Amino acid sequence: MMDRLTSMAVFVRAVDLGSFAAAAAALGLSAPMVGKHVRFLEERLGVRLLNRTTRRQSLTEFGLAYYERCRTVLAEAEAADALAADQFGEPRGKLRVALPVLFGRCCVMPILLDLARRHPQLELDLAFGDGFVDLAEGGHDLAIRTGELHDAAHLVTRRLARQHMIVCAAPSYLDARGTPTRLADLADHDALIYRRSGGVRPWLFPCEDGPAAEVMPRHRLRFDDLEAIADAALLGMGLAWLPSWLVRERLKAGALVELLPGEGRLPYDVHALWLQTPHLPPKVRVAIDALAAELPGLM
């Protein structure tokens, strides 16, 4: 006998993602098992929930009404489980986090792994990617974002830390080409430029009054990976504009030198985002608190 609540959850995910195959991938099930859960509900109710063809699926009129009720039931069930977890005081269950690739791997992941080490009942499911993540569609409990937030109108956000961008170069490059001391000097130097989706981003420097100053240095080397830029800078290939956390150890060792400190370090905020909920599960709350406590020290 199948569990009705589990079948409801599978049905809702199949509707949200648009296919049994997508729901199966998200839930770690086989597509036939997803279909079995939906058929179980249909047989129990005596009503068809989905019209299915080889190419598409659509909700029946009753299926739409049942889908909305299932979402309510599942939200209440999760809230009830969260109350129980609060009573025991131990975060437990699967925590699904979406995080940017490099920042997530270097800064966020170690904190979350330490959290998992301290809470044996906590499971981690980490999804690395630099693109937009829909929390509801992706089934994530939490997302970590850097930079400006343009799509957080229906989400709860909390600033965790503030990273800073700095200009740096290897001593070998500076010995050969000289050391820039003001923004205008950048025109005489080669730069290592970050690009994403084909777009080249200017370097930004904070101004006391008004928007940040934009500088597009001369360049012939472009990368879509910040760590690759740091590696190229180490080889003396040019100036780099990078997050301070990425080059912190290289700066301490003298392998890279910070430049133009008088122009200011452009700040980039790091945020946690999650869906609005009447009761934040302990697993999410402890993760947010741990990141807020430990990330600033890495910045």
KEGUDREN-236455 format. One line per field, with one value per residue (C-alpha): x negated, y, z; residue in three letters; residue number from 1. Coordinates in steps of 0.1 Angstrom, whole numbers, plus 5000, padded with zeros to 4 digits. Each point is the difference from the previous one (the first is absolute). Layout:
<voses>
c1 <- [X_...]
c2 <- [Y_...]
c3 <- [Z_...]
code <- [ALA_...]
pos <- [NUM_...]
</voses>
This chain:
<voses>
c1 <- [5000_4986_4997_5026_4979_4970_5022_5014_4964_4991_5031_4993_4965_5011_5024_4974_4973_5023_4991_4996_4964_4991_5017_4982_4966_5008_5012_4975_5027_5007_5025_5022_5000_5012_5028_5009_5004_5023_5021_5003_5016_5023_5011_5006_5020_5017_4993_4973_4975_4979_5007_4969_4988_4966_4990_5017_5020_5027_5021_5036_5025_5001_4963_4994_5022_4983_4966_5007_5013_4969_4977_5018_5000_4963_4991_5019_4984_4965_5009_5011_4968_4981_5018_4989_4964_5001_5011_4970_4977_4980_5001_5007_5011_4988_4987_5000_4978_4993_4967_4976_4973_4967_5012_5021_4972_4974_5020_5035_4994_4974_5024_5029_4978_4990_5037_5007_4971_5016_5035_5001_5037_4995_4997_4985_5009_4979_5006_4972_5008_4996_5033_5034_5016_5038_5003_5035_4995_4966_5012_4972_5003_4974_4980_4968_4995_4973_5004_5033_5033_5024_5025_5006_5035_5017_4971_4986_4965_4972_4966_4973_4968_4984_4972_4977_4984_4963_4975_4969_4970_4969_4967_4985_5026_4994_4963_5003_5029_5000_5025_5033_5008_5032_5029_4987_4968_5021_5000_4963_5004_5013_5030_5014_5038_5029_5028_5033_5024_4979_5002_4969_5003_4983_4981_5019_4986_5021_5007_5011_5026_5018_4996_4968_4974_4998_4967_4994_4963_4981_5002_4994_5006_5035_5013_5033_4984_4987_4975_4985_4995_4982_4977_4992_4992_4976_4982_4995_5024_5017_5021_5030_5031_5011_5018_4977_5010_4987_4965_4997_4974_4981_4998_4987_4973_4989_5009_5024_5000_5031_5000_5019_5011_5008_5028_5020_5011_5033_5025_5021_5026_5006_5036_5020_5034_5029_5037_5024_5014_5019_4974_4964_4987_4971_4978_5003_4997_4968_4984_5008_4987_4968_4993_5008_4976_4971_5000_4990_4968_4991_5007]
c2 <- [5000_5034_5029_5026_5030_4988_4994_5036_5014_4980_5012_5037_4997_4984_5029_5026_4986_4991_4963_4967_4999_5034_4991_4967_5017_5025_4975_4972_4976_4982_5015_4968_5005_5036_4987_4973_5027_5020_4970_4990_5034_4998_4965_5010_5031_4983_5031_5008_5026_5004_4997_4984_4995_4989_5037_5019_4999_5023_5002_4991_5025_4978_4995_5037_5004_4969_5013_5033_4980_4977_5030_5012_4966_4995_5035_4992_4966_5016_5026_4973_4981_5032_5005_4965_5007_5032_4980_4977_5029_4981_5010_4970_4990_5010_5035_5010_5030_5017_5019_5016_4978_5016_5020_4970_4976_5022_5018_4985_4963_4997_5017_4977_4969_5010_5005_4964_4987_5015_4989_4963_5001_5027_4991_5023_5003_5027_5012_5021_5024_5037_5004_5011_4974_4998_4988_4988_4981_4986_4988_5019_5010_5028_5018_5020_5030_5026_5034_5019_4982_5007_4972_4998_5016_4969_4987_5006_5012_5005_5016_4976_5018_5026_4990_5026_5002_5009_5006_4979_4988_4978_5016_4988_5020_5031_4997_4999_5025_5023_5005_5019_5025_5016_4989_5019_4978_4969_5012_4991_4965_4966_4986_4965_5004_4980_4993_4982_4989_5019_5033_5018_5017_5033_5005_5020_5024_5015_5037_5020_5019_4982_4967_4980_5010_4976_4992_4976_4993_4990_4962_4971_4972_4992_4973_4987_4986_5022_4974_4998_5038_4996_4973_5022_5029_4978_4994_5037_5003_5032_5018_4983_5012_4973_4993_5005_4965_4983_5015_5005_4972_5011_5035_4988_4979_5030_4981_5028_5037_5021_5032_5033_4996_5038_4994_4979_4964_4996_4981_4971_4987_4963_4991_4970_4996_4977_4997_5017_4976_5003_4978_4999_4964_4996_4985_5033_5023_4984_5001_5037_5008_4981_5017_5035_4993_4985_5015_5036_4986_4986_5032]
c3 <- [5000_4990_5024_4990_5011_4980_4969_5004_5001_4969_4982_5009_4988_4967_4994_5010_4977_4971_4996_5018_4988_5014_5033_5001_4996_5027_5025_4993_4987_4967_4976_5003_5038_4997_4977_5026_5027_4978_4990_5037_5007_4970_5009_5036_4990_4970_4979_4974_5011_4968_4963_4986_4965_4986_4997_5028_5032_5013_5031_4999_5015_5032_4998_5003_5030_5016_4992_5019_5030_4999_5002_5031_5017_4993_5013_5032_5003_4997_5026_5023_4995_5007_5033_5010_4989_5021_5030_4997_4992_4974_4963_4979_4965_4966_4995_4963_4993_4967_4999_4975_4988_5011_5030_5011_4998_5016_5027_5006_4997_5028_5024_4990_5002_5035_5008_4987_5021_5032_4992_4990_4991_4974_4963_4974_4964_4984_4965_4984_4972_4991_4982_5013_5024_5005_5036_4997_4967_5010_5033_5019_5036_4998_4973_5004_4977_4995_4986_4993_5004_4972_5005_5038_5002_5012_5021_5035_4999_5025_4994_5012_4992_4977_4977_4984_4966_4997_4973_5002_4980_5004_5009_4968_4980_5020_4997_4962_4995_5030_5028_4993_5028_4987_4977_4970_5001_4991_4964_4998_5012_4988_5019_5005_4994_5013_4976_5004_4973_4975_5018_5013_5033_5009_5032_5026_5026_5028_5001_5030_4981_4972_4982_4998_4974_4971_4984_4970_5000_4969_4996_4976_5025_5011_5024_5013_5032_5028_5012_4965_5001_5034_4985_4970_5023_5019_4967_4995_4971_5011_5026_5015_5018_5023_5033_5030_5014_4969_5001_5038_5004_4969_5013_5034_4983_4978_4968_4991_5010_5006_4979_5001_5037_5001_4974_5023_5000_4982_5023_4989_5024_5006_5007_5012_4983_5009_4993_5023_5026_5033_5017_4989_5005_5025_4973_4980_5030_5013_4966_4995_5035_4995_4967_5014_5029_4980_4965_5011_5014_4966_4981]
code <- [MET_MET_ASP_ARG_LEU_THR_SER_MET_ALA_VAL_PHE_VAL_ARG_ALA_VAL_ASP_LEU_GLY_SER_PHE_ALA_ALA_ALA_ALA_ALA_ALA_LEU_GLY_LEU_SER_ALA_PRO_MET_VAL_GLY_LYS_HIS_VAL_ARG_PHE_LEU_GLU_GLU_ARG_LEU_GLY_VAL_ARG_LEU_LEU_ASN_ARG_THR_THR_ARG_ARG_GLN_SER_LEU_THR_GLU_PHE_GLY_LEU_ALA_TYR_TYR_GLU_ARG_CYS_ARG_THR_VAL_LEU_ALA_GLU_ALA_GLU_ALA_ALA_ASP_ALA_LEU_ALA_ALA_ASP_GLN_PHE_GLY_GLU_PRO_ARG_GLY_LYS_LEU_ARG_VAL_ALA_LEU_PRO_VAL_LEU_PHE_GLY_ARG_CYS_CYS_VAL_MET_PRO_ILE_LEU_LEU_ASP_LEU_ALA_ARG_ARG_HIS_PRO_GLN_LEU_GLU_LEU_ASP_LEU_ALA_PHE_GLY_ASP_GLY_PHE_VAL_ASP_LEU_ALA_GLU_GLY_GLY_HIS_ASP_LEU_ALA_ILE_ARG_THR_GLY_GLU_LEU_HIS_ASP_ALA_ALA_HIS_LEU_VAL_THR_ARG_ARG_LEU_ALA_ARG_GLN_HIS_MET_ILE_VAL_CYS_ALA_ALA_PRO_SER_TYR_LEU_ASP_ALA_ARG_GLY_THR_PRO_THR_ARG_LEU_ALA_ASP_LEU_ALA_ASP_HIS_ASP_ALA_LEU_ILE_TYR_ARG_ARG_SER_GLY_GLY_VAL_ARG_PRO_TRP_LEU_PHE_PRO_CYS_GLU_ASP_GLY_PRO_ALA_ALA_GLU_VAL_MET_PRO_ARG_HIS_ARG_LEU_ARG_PHE_ASP_ASP_LEU_GLU_ALA_ILE_ALA_ASP_ALA_ALA_LEU_LEU_GLY_MET_GLY_LEU_ALA_TRP_LEU_PRO_SER_TRP_LEU_VAL_ARG_GLU_ARG_LEU_LYS_ALA_GLY_ALA_LEU_VAL_GLU_LEU_LEU_PRO_GLY_GLU_GLY_ARG_LEU_PRO_TYR_ASP_VAL_HIS_ALA_LEU_TRP_LEU_GLN_THR_PRO_HIS_LEU_PRO_PRO_LYS_VAL_ARG_VAL_ALA_ILE_ASP_ALA_LEU_ALA_ALA_GLU_LEU_PRO_GLY_LEU_MET]
pos <- [1_2_3_4_5_6_7_8_9_10_11_12_13_14_15_16_17_18_19_20_21_22_23_24_25_26_27_28_29_30_31_32_33_34_35_36_37_38_39_40_41_42_43_44_45_46_47_48_49_50_51_52_53_54_55_56_57_58_59_60_61_62_63_64_65_66_67_68_69_70_71_72_73_74_75_76_77_78_79_80_81_82_83_84_85_86_87_88_89_90_91_92_93_94_95_96_97_98_99_100_101_102_103_104_105_106_107_108_109_110_111_112_113_114_115_116_117_118_119_120_121_122_123_124_125_126_127_128_129_130_131_132_133_134_135_136_137_138_139_140_141_142_143_144_145_146_147_148_149_150_151_152_153_154_155_156_157_158_159_160_161_162_163_164_165_166_167_168_169_170_171_172_173_174_175_176_177_178_179_180_181_182_183_184_185_186_187_188_189_190_191_192_193_194_195_196_197_198_199_200_201_202_203_204_205_206_207_208_209_210_211_212_213_214_215_216_217_218_219_220_221_222_223_224_225_226_227_228_229_230_231_232_233_234_235_236_237_238_239_240_241_242_243_244_245_246_247_248_249_250_251_252_253_254_255_256_257_258_259_260_261_262_263_264_265_266_267_268_269_270_271_272_273_274_275_276_277_278_279_280_281_282_283_284_285_286_287_288_289_290_291_292_293_294_295_296_297_298_299]
</voses>
